[in-house]
Amino acid sequence: MIEADRDVCIGAGMCAVTAPEVFDQSDDGLVVLRTDSPPPEVADAVEEAVELCPSGALSLRGR
């Protein structure tokens, strides 16, 4: 499960670029989850997006 803290998000957009199937940005530039339980085939991209997030707004739970 993915968690996104919009209070911490700085709107860098790395997540939306890295895993667009899972992440998007709202009109204010902050992260929006398309799903909090992505399919296994995008797991590597999701992990990369979490690692690349400059503000630490993203986390993986239940792993």
N, C-alpha and C positions, 0 to 999 in steps of 0.2 A: 504494500500500500504506500502511496506517495502522499506526503503532506507538503503544503506550500503555505508559508507564513507571509501574507501580503503586507503585514506591518513591518517586516524585515526587508522585503523585496525592494530593490532599487531600480528595477525596470531595465536592466542590462540586456535582456532578451536572449541570453545564451541558451536558455532552456528551449525557447521556441524555435531557435535555429537548429539545435542539436536533436531534438525529438518533437517535431511539430505534430506528430500523431497524438501526443500526450499533453503538450504545453502550448499555450497561446498567451497573448497579452491583451488586456482590456484597453479601452480608450485612454485610460490614464497611464498606460504603459506597464502596469503591474501584472504579475503572473496570474494566469487562469488555467486551472486543470480541466482538460477535456475529459479525463477519466482518472480516478485515483487507483484503479486496478488495471494497468495496461496489459495487453497480451504478451506472452513470453517472447515473441519474435522482436519486440522493441526493448527488451530488458537491458541490453548493453547500452543502447542510446540513452535510456533513462538514467542509468548509473553514471554515464558520462556527464549528462546534464546536471545531475546533483553535484558531482565533483567540480564542475566548471562554474557553478553559481558563485559569483563574487561576494554576495552578501550572506550566503549560508541560509537562504530562505527555504531551500528544498531539503527534504529528508525522506529516507525510506524506512518504513516500519514493518515489523513482522517478518524479518529476514533472519 
